[in-house]
Each structure stands twice: as C-alpha cells, then as structure tokens.
Amino acid sequence: MIRRIAFLALLLASATPALAQNMRAEMQMLRGACAADVQRLCPNVQPGEGRIKACLTANKDQMTVGCAKALMKAKQSKAK
C-alpha cells in the first residue's frame, strides 16, 4: 500500500510540470489565435475569472474561424 502511494506521488510530481507546460502552450496558442477577436469583440472586458471566454462565447457568431478552431481544440484537449 505504501509503495502504491509513493509511486502515485512520484508519478504526479513528474507529470505536473508537463501538464503545466501543455496548458501554457495551449494558452499561448489561444492568445495568438483570438487576440484580434478579443480586441474587437471584448474591448472593455476585464481579464480573469472566465470573463474573456464568456464574452467570446456570447459573440461566437462574430468570431473569426481561427479563434473558433483554437477554442474548439482547447475544449477537446480539456475533455481528454
């Protein structure tokens, strides 16, 4: 039992940096793909607590194809 706990702790410790790095890369991709849309559709929205995402979702009909694809990819990545 202790071996299993130690193994899981070691596994989590080694996986966490990789997961964090993937999340950072994903956020960079989203920022690049959606920067113009955020400026155009959500110019007065304060970043944080999901407000930008909510604004983009509310304006999805006006979103560029590149931003929509990036958001879709991020959503699929989180579902895995």
N, C-alpha and C positions, 0 to 999 in steps of 0.2 A: 504494500500500500504506500509506504513512504517513497519507494522507488518510483512509483507511478506519479506521485505528486511532484517529486523532484524533476522527473522527466518532463512533465507538463509545464512546470515553472521554467525550465530551461528552454523548452520549445517556444513558449510565449515570449520570453525575453529575447530570443533570437529572431522571432517573427515580427515583433513590434516595430523595429526600425524599418524593416522592408515595407510593412503596411503604411507607415507614416510617410515614407518616401513615395509610395504609389499615390497616396492621397494628395501630396504636394504636387506631384506631376499632373495629376488629374485637375487640380485647381488651376494650375498654370495654363493648361490646355483650355479650360473653360474661360478663364480671363481673356485669353487671346482671341478665342472664337466669339465671345459675347461682349467684348469691351465697347464696340461701337453701338450695339443694341442697348446696353446699359446706359450709355451717354444719351442716346436718342430717346429711349422709351422711359427711362427711370432717372432723369437728371437730378431730382431733388430727394431721392430715396437715400436714407442713411444706411450704410452697410452694417450688417450684423443681424443676428437672430433670424436669418432667412428672409429678410425684407427684400433684398435684390431678387432672389429666386421667386418670391411671391409676385413681385412686380413683373418679372419676365413671364411668369405663368399667366398672369392676368392679361398680358399683352401678346400672348402667343400667336395670334393671327397676324401680327405686325413684325414678328421676329424673323431674322434672316435664316436662311436654310442652314448655314454653317453653325450658328448658335443652337438652333433646334437639334441638329445632329449631335453636337457636343453634349448638350443636356441629356439627350436620349442615351448616349453612350455612358455617361456618368451614372444615370439611373440604372442601367443594365449592370454596370460594374458593381454598384452597391447591392443589387439583388443577389449577387453570387455569394 
